[in-house]
Amino acid sequence: LVESDPETVLSRAFLLAVKVMAGKEAASNPELAQKMKNLDDDAEKYGNREKRHAKAAILWGRGKHNEASGVWDRLLDDYPTDCCSAVRFAQDAHFFNGTLRTNLATLDKILPFWTADMPCYSFLFGIHAFALEESGKYVEGEKAGREALKLNRFDCWDALAYVMEITRWLMVWKWVKDTKKEEISCIKRKMIGRCPKTRIRMTRSSILPRHLERALPLQGTIN
């Protein structure tokens, strides 16, 4: 799209958002900074939606992540079915900012505007399932994840896997908690060595216990 119409704003904003959310920032990339300036200038010639998409991508590229997230959220207030850009970028922004509960509130707000005949409907359920899981709502997250797979079994979100990972080894974690303190480090090492996925989770020591503490009461609820 950018090649066919170099002046287009939405396509350039989409491409810019992908680049800057992958780690590129204007502060260390003069060429990217110039592209952002050009996009900002060109967006003034277009409508409100285009300007806001450009603004969000530019803010993120300048390191103003919370402000960018807010722009995408407010954009969804007016365009709740803007799936391929606003919904996805808002989700990524909240994930990187550590504010997925806010993202969950945004998704809960826009879901009523969607119908099954719309493109990306299953994709939306996958995003919603992930936000539910990251907010500690594992039962609801599993339901949403299964619904996404029911609608499209090739749905790219692995939110259901995250829920299963948390809820299926609660018994193991409870046993670890009840074990003598001096034995815990040894048990963790054994678990990490056997399961690469667990290795990632266990290293997030400040996050994992909090998730599991919330999930422990659900033991036996999800089968």
mmCIF file of the C-alpha atoms, coordinates in Angstrom:
data_MODEL
# 
_entry.id   MODEL 
# 
loop_
_atom_site.group_PDB 
_atom_site.id 
_atom_site.type_symbol 
_atom_site.label_atom_id 
_atom_site.label_alt_id 
_atom_site.label_comp_id 
_atom_site.label_asym_id 
_atom_site.label_entity_id 
_atom_site.label_seq_id 
_atom_site.pdbx_PDB_ins_code 
_atom_site.Cartn_x 
_atom_site.Cartn_y 
_atom_site.Cartn_z 
_atom_site.occupancy 
_atom_site.B_iso_or_equiv 
_atom_site.pdbx_formal_charge 
_atom_site.auth_seq_id 
_atom_site.auth_comp_id 
_atom_site.auth_asym_id 
_atom_site.auth_atom_id 
_atom_site.pdbx_PDB_model_num 
ATOM 1   C CA . LEU A 1 1   ? 0.000   0.000   0.000  1.00 0.00 ? 1   LEU A CA 1 
ATOM 2   C CA . VAL A 1 2   ? 2.809   2.411   0.853  1.00 0.00 ? 2   VAL A CA 1 
ATOM 3   C CA . GLU A 1 3   ? 4.553   1.642   -2.436 1.00 0.00 ? 3   GLU A CA 1 
ATOM 4   C CA . SER A 1 4   ? 1.382   2.198   -4.457 1.00 0.00 ? 4   SER A CA 1 
ATOM 5   C CA . ASP A 1 5   ? 0.577   5.430   -2.608 1.00 0.00 ? 5   ASP A CA 1 
ATOM 6   C CA . PRO A 1 6   ? 3.586   6.947   -0.796 1.00 0.00 ? 6   PRO A CA 1 
ATOM 7   C CA . GLU A 1 7   ? 1.418   9.758   0.568  1.00 0.00 ? 7   GLU A CA 1 
ATOM 8   C CA . THR A 1 8   ? -1.094  7.494   2.300  1.00 0.00 ? 8   THR A CA 1 
ATOM 9   C CA . VAL A 1 9   ? -1.314  8.086   6.041  1.00 0.00 ? 9   VAL A CA 1 
ATOM 10  C CA . LEU A 1 10  ? -2.982  4.993   7.514  1.00 0.00 ? 10  LEU A CA 1 
ATOM 11  C CA . SER A 1 11  ? -0.631  2.536   5.810  1.00 0.00 ? 11  SER A CA 1 
ATOM 12  C CA . ARG A 1 12  ? 2.418   4.533   6.868  1.00 0.00 ? 12  ARG A CA 1 
ATOM 13  C CA . ALA A 1 13  ? 1.085   4.865   10.413 1.00 0.00 ? 13  ALA A CA 1 
ATOM 14  C CA . PHE A 1 14  ? 0.502   1.099   10.542 1.00 0.00 ? 14  PHE A CA 1 
ATOM 15  C CA . LEU A 1 15  ? 4.006   0.356   9.259  1.00 0.00 ? 15  LEU A CA 1 
ATOM 16  C CA . LEU A 1 16  ? 5.550   2.885   11.635 1.00 0.00 ? 16  LEU A CA 1 
ATOM 17  C CA . ALA A 1 17  ? 3.694   1.425   14.619 1.00 0.00 ? 17  ALA A CA 1 
ATOM 18  C CA . VAL A 1 18  ? 4.963   -2.062  13.764 1.00 0.00 ? 18  VAL A CA 1 
ATOM 19  C CA . LYS A 1 19  ? 8.541   -0.789  13.566 1.00 0.00 ? 19  LYS A CA 1 
ATOM 20  C CA . VAL A 1 20  ? 8.566   1.313   16.719 1.00 0.00 ? 20  VAL A CA 1 
ATOM 21  C CA . MET A 1 21  ? 6.791   -1.334  18.783 1.00 0.00 ? 21  MET A CA 1 
ATOM 22  C CA . ALA A 1 22  ? 9.479   -3.769  17.686 1.00 0.00 ? 22  ALA A CA 1 
ATOM 23  C CA . GLY A 1 23  ? 12.022  -1.598  19.459 1.00 0.00 ? 23  GLY A CA 1 
ATOM 24  C CA . LYS A 1 24  ? 13.040  1.160   17.053 1.00 0.00 ? 24  LYS A CA 1 
ATOM 25  C CA . GLU A 1 25  ? 12.944  4.695   18.451 1.00 0.00 ? 25  GLU A CA 1 
ATOM 26  C CA . ALA A 1 26  ? 13.499  8.071   16.843 1.00 0.00 ? 26  ALA A CA 1 
ATOM 27  C CA . ALA A 1 27  ? 16.057  9.080   19.463 1.00 0.00 ? 27  ALA A CA 1 
ATOM 28  C CA . SER A 1 28  ? 18.598  6.638   18.015 1.00 0.00 ? 28  SER A CA 1 
ATOM 29  C CA . ASN A 1 29  ? 17.459  6.613   14.388 1.00 0.00 ? 29  ASN A CA 1 
ATOM 30  C CA . PRO A 1 30  ? 17.556  9.942   12.464 1.00 0.00 ? 30  PRO A CA 1 
ATOM 31  C CA . GLU A 1 31  ? 15.985  8.381   9.367  1.00 0.00 ? 31  GLU A CA 1 
ATOM 32  C CA . LEU A 1 32  ? 13.049  7.088   11.396 1.00 0.00 ? 32  LEU A CA 1 
ATOM 33  C CA . ALA A 1 33  ? 12.716  10.466  13.102 1.00 0.00 ? 33  ALA A CA 1 
ATOM 34  C CA . GLN A 1 34  ? 12.405  12.141  9.697  1.00 0.00 ? 34  GLN A CA 1 
ATOM 35  C CA . LYS A 1 35  ? 9.757   9.646   8.577  1.00 0.00 ? 35  LYS A CA 1 
ATOM 36  C CA . MET A 1 36  ? 7.805   10.383  11.734 1.00 0.00 ? 36  MET A CA 1 
ATOM 37  C CA . LYS A 1 37  ? 7.985   14.116  11.085 1.00 0.00 ? 37  LYS A CA 1 
ATOM 38  C CA . ASN A 1 38  ? 6.826   13.641  7.489  1.00 0.00 ? 38  ASN A CA 1 
ATOM 39  C CA . LEU A 1 39  ? 3.940   11.459  8.638  1.00 0.00 ? 39  LEU A CA 1 
ATOM 40  C CA . ASP A 1 40  ? 2.962   14.016  11.256 1.00 0.00 ? 40  ASP A CA 1 
ATOM 41  C CA . ASP A 1 41  ? 2.902   16.786  8.640  1.00 0.00 ? 41  ASP A CA 1 
ATOM 42  C CA . ASP A 1 42  ? 0.967   14.722  6.079  1.00 0.00 ? 42  ASP A CA 1 
ATOM 43  C CA . ALA A 1 43  ? -1.596  13.552  8.641  1.00 0.00 ? 43  ALA A CA 1 
ATOM 44  C CA . GLU A 1 44  ? -2.789  17.140  9.008  1.00 0.00 ? 44  GLU A CA 1 
ATOM 45  C CA . LYS A 1 45  ? -4.245  16.907  5.500  1.00 0.00 ? 45  LYS A CA 1 
ATOM 46  C CA . TYR A 1 46  ? -6.455  13.960  6.409  1.00 0.00 ? 46  TYR A CA 1 
ATOM 47  C CA . GLY A 1 47  ? -9.333  13.185  8.752  1.00 0.00 ? 47  GLY A CA 1 
ATOM 48  C CA . ASN A 1 48  ? -9.514  12.682  12.479 1.00 0.00 ? 48  ASN A CA 1 
ATOM 49  C CA . ARG A 1 49  ? -8.960  8.907   12.410 1.00 0.00 ? 49  ARG A CA 1 
ATOM 50  C CA . GLU A 1 50  ? -5.820  9.147   10.306 1.00 0.00 ? 50  GLU A CA 1 
ATOM 51  C CA . LYS A 1 51  ? -4.389  11.897  12.502 1.00 0.00 ? 51  LYS A CA 1 
ATOM 52  C CA . ARG A 1 52  ? -4.922  9.881   15.657 1.00 0.00 ? 52  ARG A CA 1 
ATOM 53  C CA . HIS A 1 53  ? -3.362  6.722   14.240 1.00 0.00 ? 53  HIS A CA 1 
ATOM 54  C CA . ALA A 1 54  ? -0.341  8.724   13.150 1.00 0.00 ? 54  ALA A CA 1 
ATOM 55  C CA . LYS A 1 55  ? -0.144  10.490  16.511 1.00 0.00 ? 55  LYS A CA 1 
ATOM 56  C CA . ALA A 1 56  ? -0.193  7.225   18.474 1.00 0.00 ? 56  ALA A CA 1 
ATOM 57  C CA . ALA A 1 57  ? 2.567   5.652   16.377 1.00 0.00 ? 57  ALA A CA 1 
ATOM 58  C CA . ILE A 1 58  ? 4.696   8.796   16.583 1.00 0.00 ? 58  ILE A CA 1 
ATOM 59  C CA . LEU A 1 59  ? 4.264   9.091   20.349 1.00 0.00 ? 59  LEU A CA 1 
ATOM 60  C CA . TRP A 1 60  ? 5.369   5.490   20.798 1.00 0.00 ? 60  TRP A CA 1 
ATOM 61  C CA . GLY A 1 61  ? 8.377   6.067   18.566 1.00 0.00 ? 61  GLY A CA 1 
ATOM 62  C CA . ARG A 1 62  ? 9.354   9.038   20.719 1.00 0.00 ? 62  ARG A CA 1 
ATOM 63  C CA . GLY A 1 63  ? 9.239   6.937   23.863 1.00 0.00 ? 63  GLY A CA 1 
ATOM 64  C CA . LYS A 1 64  ? 5.925   8.320   25.157 1.00 0.00 ? 64  LYS A CA 1 
ATOM 65  C CA . HIS A 1 65  ? 4.356   4.919   25.577 1.00 0.00 ? 65  HIS A CA 1 
ATOM 66  C CA . ASN A 1 66  ? 1.576   5.706   28.037 1.00 0.00 ? 66  ASN A CA 1 
ATOM 67  C CA . GLU A 1 67  ? 0.417   8.647   25.942 1.00 0.00 ? 67  GLU A CA 1 
ATOM 68  C CA . ALA A 1 68  ? 0.390   6.488   22.801 1.00 0.00 ? 68  ALA A CA 1 
ATOM 69  C CA . SER A 1 69  ? -1.656  3.840   24.589 1.00 0.00 ? 69  SER A CA 1 
ATOM 70  C CA . GLY A 1 70  ? -4.177  6.476   25.608 1.00 0.00 ? 70  GLY A CA 1 
ATOM 71  C CA . VAL A 1 71  ? -4.557  7.680   22.017 1.00 0.00 ? 71  VAL A CA 1 
ATOM 72  C CA . TRP A 1 72  ? -5.309  4.153   20.783 1.00 0.00 ? 72  TRP A CA 1 
ATOM 73  C CA . ASP A 1 73  ? -7.807  3.627   23.610 1.00 0.00 ? 73  ASP A CA 1 
ATOM 74  C CA . ARG A 1 74  ? -9.642  6.866   22.855 1.00 0.00 ? 74  ARG A CA 1 
ATOM 75  C CA . LEU A 1 75  ? -9.601  6.044   19.155 1.00 0.00 ? 75  LEU A CA 1 
ATOM 76  C CA . LEU A 1 76  ? -11.459 2.829   19.966 1.00 0.00 ? 76  LEU A CA 1 
ATOM 77  C CA . ASP A 1 77  ? -14.091 4.858   21.802 1.00 0.00 ? 77  ASP A CA 1 
ATOM 78  C CA . ASP A 1 78  ? -15.031 6.342   18.428 1.00 0.00 ? 78  ASP A CA 1 
ATOM 79  C CA . TYR A 1 79  ? -14.061 3.426   16.156 1.00 0.00 ? 79  TYR A CA 1 
ATOM 80  C CA . PRO A 1 80  ? -14.685 0.252   18.215 1.00 0.00 ? 80  PRO A CA 1 
ATOM 81  C CA . THR A 1 81  ? -14.365 -2.082  15.210 1.00 0.00 ? 81  THR A CA 1 
ATOM 82  C CA . ASP A 1 82  ? -10.953 -0.794  14.105 1.00 0.00 ? 82  ASP A CA 1 
ATOM 83  C CA . CYS A 1 83  ? -9.489  -4.257  14.552 1.00 0.00 ? 83  CYS A CA 1 
ATOM 84  C CA . CYS A 1 84  ? -6.399  -4.584  12.399 1.00 0.00 ? 84  CYS A CA 1 
ATOM 85  C CA . SER A 1 85  ? -4.773  -1.483  13.814 1.00 0.00 ? 85  SER A CA 1 
ATOM 86  C CA . ALA A 1 86  ? -6.278  0.185   16.883 1.00 0.00 ? 86  ALA A CA 1 
ATOM 87  C CA . VAL A 1 87  ? -7.367  -2.997  18.695 1.00 0.00 ? 87  VAL A CA 1 
ATOM 88  C CA . ARG A 1 88  ? -4.093  -4.789  18.077 1.00 0.00 ? 88  ARG A CA 1 
ATOM 89  C CA . PHE A 1 89  ? -1.814  -1.843  18.795 1.00 0.00 ? 89  PHE A CA 1 
ATOM 90  C CA . ALA A 1 90  ? -3.764  -0.953  21.938 1.00 0.00 ? 90  ALA A CA 1 
ATOM 91  C CA . GLN A 1 91  ? -3.324  -4.528  23.158 1.00 0.00 ? 91  GLN A CA 1 
ATOM 92  C CA . ASP A 1 92  ? 0.412   -4.493  22.442 1.00 0.00 ? 92  ASP A CA 1 
ATOM 93  C CA . ALA A 1 93  ? 0.800   -1.093  24.086 1.00 0.00 ? 93  ALA A CA 1 
ATOM 94  C CA . HIS A 1 94  ? -0.920  -2.237  27.271 1.00 0.00 ? 94  HIS A CA 1 
ATOM 95  C CA . PHE A 1 95  ? 1.128   -5.434  27.287 1.00 0.00 ? 95  PHE A CA 1 
ATOM 96  C CA . PHE A 1 96  ? 4.423   -3.546  27.070 1.00 0.00 ? 96  PHE A CA 1 
ATOM 97  C CA . ASN A 1 97  ? 3.225   -0.940  29.575 1.00 0.00 ? 97  ASN A CA 1 
ATOM 98  C CA . GLY A 1 98  ? 2.061   -3.593  32.033 1.00 0.00 ? 98  GLY A CA 1 
ATOM 99  C CA . THR A 1 99  ? -1.520  -2.274  31.993 1.00 0.00 ? 99  THR A CA 1 
ATOM 100 C CA . LEU A 1 100 ? -3.457  -5.228  30.621 1.00 0.00 ? 100 LEU A CA 1 
ATOM 101 C CA . ARG A 1 101 ? -6.300  -4.681  33.071 1.00 0.00 ? 101 ARG A CA 1 
ATOM 102 C CA . THR A 1 102 ? -6.937  -1.367  31.331 1.00 0.00 ? 102 THR A CA 1 
ATOM 103 C CA . ASN A 1 103 ? -6.815  -3.210  28.021 1.00 0.00 ? 103 ASN A CA 1 
ATOM 104 C CA . LEU A 1 104 ? -9.371  -5.678  29.366 1.00 0.00 ? 104 LEU A CA 1 
ATOM 105 C CA . ALA A 1 105 ? -11.705 -2.794  30.183 1.00 0.00 ? 105 ALA A CA 1 
ATOM 106 C CA . THR A 1 106 ? -11.265 -1.445  26.656 1.00 0.00 ? 106 THR A CA 1 
ATOM 107 C CA . LEU A 1 107 ? -12.017 -4.836  25.103 1.00 0.00 ? 107 LEU A CA 1 
ATOM 108 C CA . ASP A 1 108 ? -15.090 -5.324  27.295 1.00 0.00 ? 108 ASP A CA 1 
ATOM 109 C CA . LYS A 1 109 ? -16.299 -1.956  26.059 1.00 0.00 ? 109 LYS A CA 1 
ATOM 110 C CA . ILE A 1 110 ? -15.913 -2.649  22.328 1.00 0.00 ? 110 ILE A CA 1 
ATOM 111 C CA . LEU A 1 111 ? -17.065 -6.298  22.207 1.00 0.00 ? 111 LEU A CA 1 
ATOM 112 C CA . PRO A 1 112 ? -20.800 -5.422  21.997 1.00 0.00 ? 112 PRO A CA 1 
ATOM 113 C CA . PHE A 1 113 ? -20.124 -3.583  18.726 1.00 0.00 ? 113 PHE A CA 1 
ATOM 114 C CA . TRP A 1 114 ? -18.839 -6.733  17.038 1.00 0.00 ? 114 TRP A CA 1 
ATOM 115 C CA . THR A 1 115 ? -20.833 -9.412  15.225 1.00 0.00 ? 115 THR A CA 1 
ATOM 116 C CA . ALA A 1 116 ? -19.827 -12.870 14.031 1.00 0.00 ? 116 ALA A CA 1 
ATOM 117 C CA . ASP A 1 117 ? -19.904 -11.892 10.352 1.00 0.00 ? 117 ASP A CA 1 
ATOM 118 C CA . MET A 1 118 ? -17.149 -9.291  10.785 1.00 0.00 ? 118 MET A CA 1 
ATOM 119 C CA . PRO A 1 119 ? -13.569 -10.060 9.705  1.00 0.00 ? 119 PRO A CA 1 
ATOM 120 C CA . CYS A 1 120 ? -11.194 -10.829 12.594 1.00 0.00 ? 120 CYS A CA 1 
ATOM 121 C CA . TYR A 1 121 ? -14.052 -11.733 14.957 1.00 0.00 ? 121 TYR A CA 1 
ATOM 122 C CA . SER A 1 122 ? -12.228 -14.821 16.263 1.00 0.00 ? 122 SER A CA 1 
ATOM 123 C CA . PHE A 1 123 ? -9.039  -12.764 16.525 1.00 0.00 ? 123 PHE A CA 1 
ATOM 124 C CA . LEU A 1 124 ? -10.836 -10.402 18.907 1.00 0.00 ? 124 LEU A CA 1 
ATOM 125 C CA . PHE A 1 125 ? -11.818 -13.323 21.152 1.00 0.00 ? 125 PHE A CA 1 
ATOM 126 C CA . GLY A 1 126 ? -8.199  -14.455 21.207 1.00 0.00 ? 126 GLY A CA 1 
ATOM 127 C CA . ILE A 1 127 ? -7.028  -11.012 22.328 1.00 0.00 ? 127 ILE A CA 1 
ATOM 128 C CA . HIS A 1 128 ? -9.797  -10.903 24.927 1.00 0.00 ? 128 HIS A CA 1 
ATOM 129 C CA . ALA A 1 129 ? -8.812  -14.327 26.254 1.00 0.00 ? 129 ALA A CA 1 
ATOM 130 C CA . PHE A 1 130 ? -5.214  -13.188 26.659 1.00 0.00 ? 130 PHE A CA 1 
ATOM 131 C CA . ALA A 1 131 ? -6.254  -10.025 28.519 1.00 0.00 ? 131 ALA A CA 1 
ATOM 132 C CA . LEU A 1 132 ? -8.480  -12.090 30.828 1.00 0.00 ? 132 LEU A CA 1 
ATOM 133 C CA . GLU A 1 133 ? -5.664  -14.533 31.559 1.00 0.00 ? 133 GLU A CA 1 
ATOM 134 C CA . GLU A 1 134 ? -3.153  -11.776 32.275 1.00 0.00 ? 134 GLU A CA 1 
ATOM 135 C CA . SER A 1 135 ? -5.697  -10.163 34.622 1.00 0.00 ? 135 SER A CA 1 
ATOM 136 C CA . GLY A 1 136 ? -6.021  -13.379 36.613 1.00 0.00 ? 136 GLY A CA 1 
ATOM 137 C CA . LYS A 1 137 ? -9.490  -14.265 35.281 1.00 0.00 ? 137 LYS A CA 1 
ATOM 138 C CA . TYR A 1 138 ? -8.608  -17.794 34.277 1.00 0.00 ? 138 TYR A CA 1 
ATOM 139 C CA . VAL A 1 139 ? -12.078 -19.343 34.013 1.00 0.00 ? 139 VAL A CA 1 
ATOM 140 C CA . GLU A 1 140 ? -13.307 -16.521 31.774 1.00 0.00 ? 140 GLU A CA 1 
ATOM 141 C CA . GLY A 1 141 ? -10.027 -16.603 29.852 1.00 0.00 ? 141 GLY A CA 1 
ATOM 142 C CA . GLU A 1 142 ? -10.392 -20.293 29.091 1.00 0.00 ? 142 GLU A CA 1 
ATOM 143 C CA . LYS A 1 143 ? -13.956 -19.786 27.865 1.00 0.00 ? 143 LYS A CA 1 
ATOM 144 C CA . ALA A 1 144 ? -12.914 -16.932 25.569 1.00 0.00 ? 144 ALA A CA 1 
ATOM 145 C CA . GLY A 1 145 ? -9.913  -18.896 24.303 1.00 0.00 ? 145 GLY A CA 1 
ATOM 146 C CA . ARG A 1 146 ? -12.058 -21.909 23.479 1.00 0.00 ? 146 ARG A CA 1 
ATOM 147 C CA . GLU A 1 147 ? -14.577 -19.673 21.716 1.00 0.00 ? 147 GLU A CA 1 
ATOM 148 C CA . ALA A 1 148 ? -11.783 -18.197 19.573 1.00 0.00 ? 148 ALA A CA 1 
ATOM 149 C CA . LEU A 1 149 ? -10.642 -21.687 18.567 1.00 0.00 ? 149 LEU A CA 1 
ATOM 150 C CA . LYS A 1 150 ? -14.223 -22.766 17.937 1.00 0.00 ? 150 LYS A CA 1 
ATOM 151 C CA . LEU A 1 151 ? -14.643 -19.884 15.501 1.00 0.00 ? 151 LEU A CA 1 
ATOM 152 C CA . ASN A 1 152 ? -11.239 -20.416 13.922 1.00 0.00 ? 152 ASN A CA 1 
ATOM 153 C CA . ARG A 1 153 ? -9.106  -23.356 14.971 1.00 0.00 ? 153 ARG A CA 1 
ATOM 154 C CA . PHE A 1 154 ? -6.079  -21.676 13.395 1.00 0.00 ? 154 PHE A CA 1 
ATOM 155 C CA . ASP A 1 155 ? -6.468  -18.578 15.568 1.00 0.00 ? 155 ASP A CA 1 
ATOM 156 C CA . CYS A 1 156 ? -2.955  -17.272 16.145 1.00 0.00 ? 156 CYS A CA 1 
ATOM 157 C CA . TRP A 1 157 ? -3.456  -16.334 19.808 1.00 0.00 ? 157 TRP A CA 1 
ATOM 158 C CA . ASP A 1 158 ? -2.234  -18.901 22.306 1.00 0.00 ? 158 ASP A CA 1 
ATOM 159 C CA . ALA A 1 159 ? -4.203  -17.438 25.221 1.00 0.00 ? 159 ALA A CA 1 
ATOM 160 C CA . LEU A 1 160 ? -5.770  -20.808 25.980 1.00 0.00 ? 160 LEU A CA 1 
ATOM 161 C CA . ALA A 1 161 ? -2.284  -22.275 26.321 1.00 0.00 ? 161 ALA A CA 1 
ATOM 162 C CA . TYR A 1 162 ? -1.404  -19.581 28.863 1.00 0.00 ? 162 TYR A CA 1 
ATOM 163 C CA . VAL A 1 163 ? -4.517  -20.363 30.900 1.00 0.00 ? 163 VAL A CA 1 
ATOM 164 C CA . MET A 1 164 ? -3.838  -24.090 30.787 1.00 0.00 ? 164 MET A CA 1 
ATOM 165 C CA . GLU A 1 165 ? -0.228  -23.519 31.792 1.00 0.00 ? 165 GLU A CA 1 
ATOM 166 C CA . ILE A 1 166 ? -1.301  -21.622 34.893 1.00 0.00 ? 166 ILE A CA 1 
ATOM 167 C CA . THR A 1 167 ? -4.301  -23.678 35.982 1.00 0.00 ? 167 THR A CA 1 
ATOM 168 C CA . ARG A 1 168 ? -2.944  -27.161 35.289 1.00 0.00 ? 168 ARG A CA 1 
ATOM 169 C CA . TRP A 1 169 ? 0.103   -27.055 37.514 1.00 0.00 ? 169 TRP A CA 1 
ATOM 170 C CA . LEU A 1 170 ? -1.474  -25.341 40.485 1.00 0.00 ? 170 LEU A CA 1 
ATOM 171 C CA . MET A 1 171 ? -1.301  -28.591 42.418 1.00 0.00 ? 171 MET A CA 1 
ATOM 172 C CA . VAL A 1 172 ? 2.461   -28.691 41.850 1.00 0.00 ? 172 VAL A CA 1 
ATOM 173 C CA . TRP A 1 173 ? 2.905   -25.101 42.959 1.00 0.00 ? 173 TRP A CA 1 
ATOM 174 C CA . LYS A 1 174 ? 0.769   -25.630 46.067 1.00 0.00 ? 174 LYS A CA 1 
ATOM 175 C CA . TRP A 1 175 ? 2.926   -28.594 46.957 1.00 0.00 ? 175 TRP A CA 1 
ATOM 176 C CA . VAL A 1 176 ? 6.036   -26.425 46.498 1.00 0.00 ? 176 VAL A CA 1 
ATOM 177 C CA . LYS A 1 177 ? 4.576   -23.779 48.803 1.00 0.00 ? 177 LYS A CA 1 
ATOM 178 C CA . ASP A 1 178 ? 3.908   -26.390 51.474 1.00 0.00 ? 178 ASP A CA 1 
ATOM 179 C CA . THR A 1 179 ? 7.395   -27.827 51.212 1.00 0.00 ? 179 THR A CA 1 
ATOM 180 C CA . LYS A 1 180 ? 10.160  -26.767 53.557 1.00 0.00 ? 180 LYS A CA 1 
ATOM 181 C CA . LYS A 1 181 ? 11.740  -23.486 52.542 1.00 0.00 ? 181 LYS A CA 1 
ATOM 182 C CA . GLU A 1 182 ? 15.204  -24.948 52.039 1.00 0.00 ? 182 GLU A CA 1 
ATOM 183 C CA . GLU A 1 183 ? 13.853  -27.453 49.500 1.00 0.00 ? 183 GLU A CA 1 
ATOM 184 C CA . ILE A 1 184 ? 12.077  -24.943 47.255 1.00 0.00 ? 184 ILE A CA 1 
ATOM 185 C CA . SER A 1 185 ? 15.127  -23.812 45.279 1.00 0.00 ? 185 SER A CA 1 
ATOM 186 C CA . CYS A 1 186 ? 15.987  -27.419 44.442 1.00 0.00 ? 186 CYS A CA 1 
ATOM 187 C CA . ILE A 1 187 ? 12.435  -28.157 43.298 1.00 0.00 ? 187 ILE A CA 1 
ATOM 188 C CA . LYS A 1 188 ? 12.386  -25.050 41.136 1.00 0.00 ? 188 LYS A CA 1 
ATOM 189 C CA . ARG A 1 189 ? 15.631  -26.051 39.457 1.00 0.00 ? 189 ARG A CA 1 
ATOM 190 C CA . LYS A 1 190 ? 14.222  -29.470 38.615 1.00 0.00 ? 190 LYS A CA 1 
ATOM 191 C CA . MET A 1 191 ? 11.017  -27.985 37.203 1.00 0.00 ? 191 MET A CA 1 
ATOM 192 C CA . ILE A 1 192 ? 12.922  -25.417 35.138 1.00 0.00 ? 192 ILE A CA 1 
ATOM 193 C CA . GLY A 1 193 ? 15.221  -28.069 33.717 1.00 0.00 ? 193 GLY A CA 1 
ATOM 194 C CA . ARG A 1 194 ? 12.327  -30.248 32.575 1.00 0.00 ? 194 ARG A CA 1 
ATOM 195 C CA . CYS A 1 195 ? 10.081  -27.633 31.039 1.00 0.00 ? 195 CYS A CA 1 
ATOM 196 C CA . PRO A 1 196 ? 11.377  -24.808 28.774 1.00 0.00 ? 196 PRO A CA 1 
ATOM 197 C CA . LYS A 1 197 ? 8.016   -23.024 29.009 1.00 0.00 ? 197 LYS A CA 1 
ATOM 198 C CA . THR A 1 198 ? 8.175   -23.156 32.787 1.00 0.00 ? 198 THR A CA 1 
ATOM 199 C CA . ARG A 1 199 ? 11.699  -21.756 32.667 1.00 0.00 ? 199 ARG A CA 1 
ATOM 200 C CA . ILE A 1 200 ? 10.342  -18.552 31.169 1.00 0.00 ? 200 ILE A CA 1 
ATOM 201 C CA . ARG A 1 201 ? 7.573   -18.285 33.727 1.00 0.00 ? 201 ARG A CA 1 
ATOM 202 C CA . MET A 1 202 ? 9.724   -19.127 36.720 1.00 0.00 ? 202 MET A CA 1 
ATOM 203 C CA . THR A 1 203 ? 12.249  -16.435 35.870 1.00 0.00 ? 203 THR A CA 1 
ATOM 204 C CA . ARG A 1 204 ? 9.461   -13.862 36.083 1.00 0.00 ? 204 ARG A CA 1 
ATOM 205 C CA . SER A 1 205 ? 9.527   -14.249 39.846 1.00 0.00 ? 205 SER A CA 1 
ATOM 206 C CA . SER A 1 206 ? 7.719   -10.986 40.556 1.00 0.00 ? 206 SER A CA 1 
ATOM 207 C CA . ILE A 1 207 ? 4.810   -11.901 38.263 1.00 0.00 ? 207 ILE A CA 1 
ATOM 208 C CA . LEU A 1 208 ? 4.309   -15.641 38.491 1.00 0.00 ? 208 LEU A CA 1 
ATOM 209 C CA . PRO A 1 209 ? 3.583   -15.985 42.229 1.00 0.00 ? 209 PRO A CA 1 
ATOM 210 C CA . ARG A 1 210 ? 1.017   -13.183 42.006 1.00 0.00 ? 210 ARG A CA 1 
ATOM 211 C CA . HIS A 1 211 ? -0.777  -14.971 39.175 1.00 0.00 ? 211 HIS A CA 1 
ATOM 212 C CA . LEU A 1 212 ? -0.735  -18.263 41.008 1.00 0.00 ? 212 LEU A CA 1 
ATOM 213 C CA . GLU A 1 213 ? -1.949  -16.795 44.275 1.00 0.00 ? 213 GLU A CA 1 
ATOM 214 C CA . ARG A 1 214 ? -5.030  -15.535 42.433 1.00 0.00 ? 214 ARG A CA 1 
ATOM 215 C CA . ALA A 1 215 ? -5.480  -18.821 40.603 1.00 0.00 ? 215 ALA A CA 1 
ATOM 216 C CA . LEU A 1 216 ? -5.128  -21.214 43.553 1.00 0.00 ? 216 LEU A CA 1 
ATOM 217 C CA . PRO A 1 217 ? -8.795  -20.879 44.606 1.00 0.00 ? 217 PRO A CA 1 
ATOM 218 C CA . LEU A 1 218 ? -9.733  -22.115 41.106 1.00 0.00 ? 218 LEU A CA 1 
ATOM 219 C CA . GLN A 1 219 ? -8.018  -25.448 41.606 1.00 0.00 ? 219 GLN A CA 1 
ATOM 220 C CA . GLY A 1 220 ? -10.451 -28.138 40.561 1.00 0.00 ? 220 GLY A CA 1 
ATOM 221 C CA . THR A 1 221 ? -12.732 -25.615 38.830 1.00 0.00 ? 221 THR A CA 1 
ATOM 222 C CA . ILE A 1 222 ? -11.131 -25.965 35.406 1.00 0.00 ? 222 ILE A CA 1 
ATOM 223 C CA . ASN A 1 223 ? -10.781 -29.524 34.179 1.00 0.00 ? 223 ASN A CA 1 
# 
